[in-house]
Amino acid sequence: MNKLSLFEGKNIRKIWHNEEWFFSVVDVVEALTDSSNPRNYWNMLKAREVEQEIELYTLCVQLKLSAEDGKLRETDCANTEALFRIIQSIPSKKAEPFKLWLAQVGYERVQEIENPELAQKRMKEIYKAKGYSEDWIEKRVRGIAIRDELTDEWNKRGVETEKEFAILTAEISKATFGLTPSEYKELKGLKRENLRDHMDDLELIFSMLGERVSTEIARTKDAQGLFENKNAAKEGGEVAGNARKDAEKRIGKPVINQENYLLKPENKKLLKKN
């Protein structure tokens, strides 16, 4: 589970690993120092602390996080306990507020594990604050649930790596829309942004249909491994693709479009505030 959190307007990448959150150390350094080159700052900090016989790098683990180009890359990550130690080596007025923020993030995760409905509630509040409509939010949340069910099914069926997940996701998207996710993002002028956060209602609906049918086909055919699940993904996407084409004939316009949430004039002010 690879996600973003915000601390005073700064993105902090995080990932759920070994039953706890791990955070990108470079992102934390940038948030605390406002350095123009946080990666270099972190490297210099590690080197300086080694001279004092304090090896900060031993507190970190290398985990794959989404980079600016959208690819997953090995990144120095630390859990809450390790970050508290690292923060001690960074002179910053933001250190104490950041510690409180860390504690809150951890507490919220514990709450969400005990009561999953809280996670959905927080998600809805974030989308609502960004200006999304209630109707769109409900579809987006439902789409996330369908996606989670599909990836859980893939896991059970021997699909394990992020690369394999990407291959199967691209297969569904290509069959549904005639575009891979990367091609779709390019069409909408997106870079690091989440593609589905910039889809309209119909695009979300057909995305859900392709993934939901793919799940059922994988179960019915007892698909195992990448190859068999790739066939199931293609078939599921084709069901959604045929439905999309039929809908386009009846409504007289394409479902696929270049619009995205960022470019809608009524949303620009909201996005700046958030």
N, C-alpha and C positions, 0 to 999 in steps of 0.2 A: 504494500500500500504506500504509494509514493505521492506525497502531498506537499502543499505550501501552506505556511501560516504567515501572518503579518505581525511585525513588531515595529511600531512607530513608522508605518509606511514602507518598511523594508521586507522583502520576501525572504523567508527562512524555509529552505527545503527540509523536509523531514520524511522519515520512512519508518514504518512499524517493523521492528526486527527483534527477535527473541523476547517477545511479549512486552516491549517497551519502545518508546520513541527514540530515534537517533536523529540528530540534527547535523546539517552541513556546517562544518566549522568555519569554512570560508565565508558563508553567508552570515554567520554570527559575528565574525571579525568585521565584516563590512558594516553591519548594523551598529556595532559598538564604536567603531572608529571613523566611519564615513571615509575610509581610505579609498583612493582612486584605483588602487591595485591591492585588493584584499588578499589575493593569493600570494603575492610577494610578501606582504606584511606577515602572513601566517608562516611562510617559510623562514623568514628572518626571526620570528618569535621562537620557532622550534630550535633554530640554530643557536640563538642566544641562551635559551634555557638549558640546552645540552652542555654549554660551557659551565653552567652552574650546577651540573649533574642532576638536572631535572629534565627527564625525557618526555615531553608532552605528546610526542607521536605514539608512545605506548598506550596512551589513553584512548586512541582512535581506532576505528575499524574502517576498512575500505568497503563501501557499499555503493551500489549503482543508483545514481540519481539523474533526473532529467537535466541535461545541459541546455544552454541557450539555443543550440541548433536542434533541440528536440530529441537528441539521442541520449541513451543511458550511458553514463560514464562513471568509472570508479572515483569515488569522492571520499575525502577524510570526513568521517562522521563520529559523533560522540553522543553518549546518552546524557541524561540530566546530571548525574553525579560527576561524570568526567568534565562536562561543560562548566560546572561550578569551579572546578580546579583550574581550567583553562582561563576562565574569566579573571581569576586572581592575578594572572600575568599580563592582563590588558588594562592599562590606565585609561579609564573611561568614566565619565559622570553617569553614563547609562547603565553601569554594571548592576546597581541595586534594582532599578526598574526591570531590567532584563531577568534577573533572578526571580522576581515576582511573576513575570510573564511565563517563565519556564515552569514554575510551580503550578500555575493556572492551567497550562496546556496539559500537564500530566494529570492533574485532578479531573479535568474534563474528559480525558480518555478513560479513566477509571469509571467515571459516571456512565459513559457511553457503552462500555463493556457490560455493565450491570443493567443498563436500560437503553437498548439500541434506538428506541424512539427519540431519545435526546439528540442523537447524531443527526437524524433526519430533521428534527426541529431546528437545530443550529444551522444546518445546510440551507433550509428554507429561509431562515432569517438573513443569511448572507446574500442569497440571490435577491431577496426582496429589497435589501438595502442598496443593491446595485441597480434597482429599477425594473427588474423583471416582473411580468404580470403573474398573478396567482395561478392562472390557467397554465402558463408556460412552465412555471415551477413544478406543478404537479406532474406534468409530463416528464420533465427532466429528472425528478426524483424517481419516478417509476422506471425510467430508462436506466438509471444507475442500478436499481434493484435487479432488473433483467440482465444487465451486463454482469453483475456480480454472480448471479446464478449460472450464467454461461461459463465464466472463468472458473468457478468452482467445479463445474462439470468437466471442463478440460483438464483441470488438475487431477481429478479422479481417474481420468482416462489416459494418463501418461504424458500430458503436455505440461512442461514444467518451466521452461526458460522464457524470459521476456521476448527473445527473438521469435520463438515459436508462437507466442501469443500474438505478436505483431503480424506474423505471416497469416494466421487464421483470421485476424481482424480485417486485414487487407483483403482477404478472399471474400468475406461477407460484403464488405463495402464495395468492392469492384463489381460483384454480381448484383448488388442492390442499386447502386448509383452510376456504375460505369467508371468510377473513380476510386483510387486507393485513398486512405486518409491523408497522406502527404499531398497528393494531387488536389484533393478537396480543400485542404488548407491553403494551398497556393491559389486556387480559384477565388477563395474568399479574402485573400491578402493577409492571412494569419501567419504568425511565426511561432512564438512559444505558447500562444493562447490555446485553450482547450477547444477543439473543433466543435463539440456538441454544445458548448456554451454559446455558440454563434450560429446555431441552426434555428430555423423557425419551426412552427408546430408540425407541419407535414414532414419535414426532414427528420425530425425526432421520431415521429410515428413510424416511418418506414425503417429507420435504424433499429427501433425496438422490434419491429416485425421480423426483420432479418435475423436478429440475434435470438429472439424467442423460438423461432422455427428451427434454427440451427441447433439449439439445445435439445429440442424434441427429437430431431432426426438423429443426433448423436446417441441419445438414449435408446431410441427404437432400434437402431442398427448396431447398438453396442460398439460404437466406434472406439478403437484403441490406437494410441500413438498419433503422431503428427499427420501421416499420410491419410488415414481413414477419417480423422477429424477435419482435415482439409477438404475432403470430398463432401462431408456433412455441412461444412461451412458454406461451400459453394452452392449446394442445393438449397440451404436455408436462405442465402442471399438471392438466389434466383426466384424463389417464391415472392420475396419482397420486391425484387426488381420488376417482375411481371405485374404485380399489383400497382407499383408506381407508374409504369407505362400506361396501364389501363386508366388510372386516375388522371394522368396528364391528358389523355384523349378526351375524357369526359369534362374536365374543368378548362381545357383549352389553353393551358400554359404549363411550362416545366416546373417540376417540384424542386429540382436542383437550381440554386441561384447563387449569385455572387455576394448577396447582402450578408453582412455580419453585424453583430450587436455594436461593435466599436464604431461602425460607419454611419449608424442611424443618427441623424442630427439631434433628435430629441433625447438621446442617451449620452451625448458627449459631455454635457455638464455634470451628469450624474457620475460618469466614470472618473472625471477629474476629482470629484469630491471623495471618491472611494479609492 
